[in-house]
């Protein structure tokens, strides 16, 4: 008589324990980067309020969104290559090259705007194709390939275009300054591209292939995925996004510039945004959604630091400390040291599943 009673009593307890574990699992899987974004905005608003400033004023919001759109273009492209367990250190140089190509081709003429945009993006894509081919076909590590490509671009720009070059017409300048309400046009375009990128990664064969290549390139290759082509596409996408950032900079400067762009540190900032957004440097896990949230965090930090007139050197130290602390906290939250072996198996299995989806998409 007591056995059934004990069974019925144990069942709710079991369900309660399962529900609690499920809730805890859901909370642990919630992207911490979005919580961090809310905290950074709240703390920044309080700090500025103590100085009589308003983080939510129209000027501050426009400044944050403009900064974020510029880095956002580059970080979206960087996400693709890091997901594939690669890297792109040439993005800043590609952005500089794109701005100069666009300004020189346009030469201030309204009729040459489309030609200038196409030329800038074509040159950017060519650099990405070069990076991808050298990395995959010659076996040169992406760190060396992209750094070398960037230095070649730097040498060319410093020799041929040591100062501002070319000019962009007023119709193109609008790309850098037009707003729809409080949203800059560049931010809207960046967000649209981010949504497209998320769809590509989650819903297409190419996206599944990128996760598979980053998770385990050998498994991906054995599953029939063209790993070389996937890596090349990722590098082309990265350079195209850097080219878009260069077009935005050309619009804002009204001319093409070199050193001012490639010395601004967009390469390292984009990597920081990608990693801060939850994408593993070892590839195979992450996404553009987290990257965009991290970009906004960096944009808010820069805006707050500027309003508080913090010394540039101290600003870099603070940004570095915040990035390291945030990534360390994220890593500790996502990976339980007592279950490291289980987590490794999970990531490997995730790579196999992504490879299987990509292969199935290819067969269909």
ABEGO torsion letter per residue (X at the ends): XAAAAAAAAAAAAAAAAAAAAAAAAAAAABBAAAAAAAAAAAAAAAAAAAAGBBAABAAAAAAAAAAAAAAAAAAAAAAAAAAAGBBBAAAAAAAAAAAAAAAAAAGGBAAAAAAAAAAAAAAAAAAAAAAAAAAAAAGBBAAAAAAAAAAAAAAAAAAABABBBEBBBAAAAAAAABBBEABBAAAAAAAAAAAAAAAAAAABAAAAAAAAAAABAAAAAAAGBBAAAAAAAAAAAAAAAAAAAAAAAAAAAGBBBAAAAAAAGAAAAAAAAAAAAGBBAAEGBEEAAAAAAAAAAAAAAAAAAAAAGBBAAAAAAAAAAAAAAAAAAAAAAABBAAAAAAAAAAAAAAAAAAAAAAAAAAAX
